[in-house]
C-alpha cells in the first residue's frame, strides 16, 4: 500500500504525511492502521475516573475564591487575604 493510501483520511496535514513516509521508508513491510477509534474508546473509559478528582478540586478552589471575595476590602493586606483563602481550602 502506498504512503498516501495508508495515511489517507487520518489527518491530511503535511506533518502526518511526512511521518507516514518516514515510517514506510524504515518499515517497508510494516502494516499500518488507524488507532483513533481504539484510543478514543480507552479515553472514554478513563473519563469517569478523572471527573471525580476534578470536581473535588473545583469545589475546594471555589471555597478559596469565596474566601477571597469575602475578606477583600480596602486596607486588608494581601498576606491576610491569602491566609484566609488558604485556610478555607484546608
C-alpha angles and dihedrals in degrees: 000000000000123000092248093051096047094047097041116124096011100102111316093219120136091237092056091048091049092051091047091052091050091050092050090049092051096039106032093166094043123120114228125199138165117263099182096108093048091047092050091049091052090047092052090052090056095046099083090049090054098045096066096058091045091052091048091049091048091052091051092047090050089055090053093047092049090051091052091052092046098050100035112104133135111291098020107126118239094240089058091051091049092047093051092045093050093045092053091055096052 
